[in-house]
Amino acid sequence: MRHNKSGRRLGRTTSHRIAMFRNMVTSLLNHERIITTDSKAKEIRSVAEKMITLGKRGDLHAHRQAAAYIREKSVVTKLFTTIAPRYKERSGGYTRIIKISQRLGDSAQMSVIELVEES
């Protein structure tokens, strides 16, 4: 039984899944939008929003926590200097998921996950 077990396994081992999420969150914060499957987009949304919340906090401990998860030092710098100040007044919901067409090979539902533009 799966009582109180949240999250999707996505057909991967735990270490593979964590590494994939780290890579995808790094790419999302670097490029500000990526195309992936719907399931993966829903899973990385929570991780990406936690990273942006760390960026909004802005202290040294938050910087080290983000650097421990995000793969590239330049992306950590971008998170704290450009992305986090953009959402200073926003209390959550930094990303949006837009469903697009199905993938040709296996008919998987594809989605675009992107950072919400603050105007």
Phi, psi and omega in degrees: 000153184250034184300129176059029176250107185263163176094153180264145179276329177060025176066030183228160173287167183299315182293322178295318181295317180295318179296321179296316179296320178297316178296317183291321178293321176299316179293320179297315181289331179285311185264346178069002170194138176222158177253127181207182178286161183297318181297316180294321179298319180293328180285318184280348179302313183294322180293317180296320180292327176293323178294320179293323176296321174298320178297324178291327178296312168078358181276177185295320180295319178295322178297318180289324177295317179294320180293334178286337182259316183282139190281331186245136181294326180294328179288325176297317178298317179297321179300313185279335184261326184243318186284310184298317178297335179296330183251029183302318183268357184262135185264005179161179179070053184275348183238159173226148178244124179243121180284137177238197187292171178276150179288140184294320187294313185230010179059030176287140179289120181262152181217157171253125172250129184217159176282138180290132179280127180265119182251000000 
